Amino acid sequence: MLQTITRWFILIVILAIAAYDTFAAIKGGTQATISAQVWYFSSHYPVTAFAAGFISGHLWFNAAGET
């Protein structure tokens, strides 16, 4: 039961992010999008990109053998 709720929650969050990013691109231009802000932070603060990759790698690397 909780696994199903988690999957729906993740789907809803992803859809909300996509909707916001579309809204931001329409109203504020490409500089207002999430990807533009991620690019800004990663170019000005490279440790954030490294930390995100490091954490993501540890999250998904261990789950590769699990189903």
N, C-alpha and C positions, 0 to 999 in steps of 0.2 A: 504494500500500500504506500509506504513512505517513498519507495523507489519511484513509483509512478508520479507522485506529487513532485518529487525532485526533477524528474524529466520534464514535466509540464512547466515547472518554474523556470528551468533553464531556457526552454523554448520561448516562453513569454518574455523573459529578459532580453534574449537575442532579438526578438521581433520589436521590442520597445526601443532598443538601441538603434536598430535599422530605421525605424520610423523617425526617431529623433534626428539621426544623421541626415535623412532625406529632408526633413523640415529645416534643419540648419543650413543645408546646401541651398535650398530654395530661398530662404529668407536672408541668410547672411553671406552667401557665396561660398566658394570652396575653402576659404580660410577659416570658416566657422565649423567645418566638419570635424568629426572625431579623428579621422586619419591625419588631418593637417595639424591638429594639436599633438597627436602622438609623435608625428615627425618633428615638431618643434621641440618637444621635451627630449626626444632621443638625440637630437643634434646639439641641444644646449646642456643636457645632463645625461651623458652617455651611460652612466651607471644605472639609470632607470631601465634602459633597454636591456642592458646586461642582466639586471636582476629579474626582469620579466621573463627573459629567455631561460635563465637559470631555474627559476621556480617552475615554469611550464615544463621544462625538460624533466624535472624531478617528478612532477605530477603524472605525466603521461608515460615516461620511461618505465616506471614500475608497473603500470597497468597493461603493458603490452602483452604479457603472458596470461593475463586473467581474462575471463569472459564474463 
